[in-house]
Amino acid sequence: DARVTQTPRHKVTEMGQEVTMRCQPILGHNTVFWYRQTMMQGLELLAYFRNRAPLDDSGMPKDRFSAEMPDATLATLKIQPSEPRDSAVYFCASGLTRGALGLFFGEGSRLTVL
Amino acid sequence: KQEVTQIPAALSVPEGENLVLNCSFTDSAIYNLQWFRQDPGKGLTSLLLIQSSQREQTSGRLNASLDKSSGRSTLYIAASQPGDSATYLCAVRLGTQGGSEKLVFGKGTKLTVNP
């Protein structure tokens, strides 16, 4: 059963600490997305990659967030330094360009910054 | 800028009732529209995807329709069950040629089906 895998599932950290979230997309998928979900804003796109190349990261605060795909099986989202307003659930999703099945989401990483 | 709205934000119905969830979007230049289900503390599960050239899609008790010209989609759930209780989100994929793969989400409708 192919699925998107995210780690960690939960993270509690203190303000100013570095946080790294990891995602393993479904094998063979060539697009990877990072979304953030909060009660107030809903789901917001932070960044996305096609064939490992970053295509759009306009939704990310550039001074503290960075997203990379070191290889086709791993995507990372890093926050440094973290702030309380970064507390949210971060979702990774993968899919195929022009795919007929749409996007597949991971279970999310719930981040709490104290 | 594409905006997606879902009304109502919450809906409570008795078991067995047929119901309709609404989704509207401001820019009709979409590639497709996707309905998702999200259970508490979980990720999103894709329910139905409608391409821009299609009018509706069906899966079991679910039927989704799309009217691009009016910027509307509906998700019809027949004979609702308590297990259908979840938040339902719709999302539109931007771009008429599929070049942009961004999804813009509504904030969801939280559905409660009471036994």
HADDOCK unambig.tbl for C-alpha pairs under 7 A between the chains (distance, minus, plus):
assign (segid A and resid 42 and name CA) (segid B and resid 107 and name CA) 5.21 0.50 0.50
assign (segid A and resid 43 and name CA) (segid B and resid 105 and name CA) 6.24 0.50 0.50
assign (segid A and resid 98 and name CA) (segid B and resid 98 and name CA) 6.34 0.50 0.50
assign (segid A and resid 101 and name CA) (segid B and resid 49 and name CA) 6.80 0.50 0.50
assign (segid A and resid 102 and name CA) (segid B and resid 49 and name CA) 6.76 0.50 0.50
assign (segid A and resid 105 and name CA) (segid B and resid 43 and name CA) 6.01 0.50 0.50
assign (segid A and resid 105 and name CA) (segid B and resid 44 and name CA) 5.64 0.50 0.50
assign (segid A and resid 105 and name CA) (segid B and resid 45 and name CA) 6.94 0.50 0.50
assign (segid A and resid 106 and name CA) (segid B and resid 43 and name CA) 5.65 0.50 0.50
assign (segid A and resid 107 and name CA) (segid B and resid 42 and name CA) 5.24 0.50 0.50
assign (segid A and resid 107 and name CA) (segid B and resid 43 and name CA) 4.10 0.50 0.50
assign (segid A and resid 108 and name CA) (segid B and resid 43 and name CA) 5.94 0.50 0.50
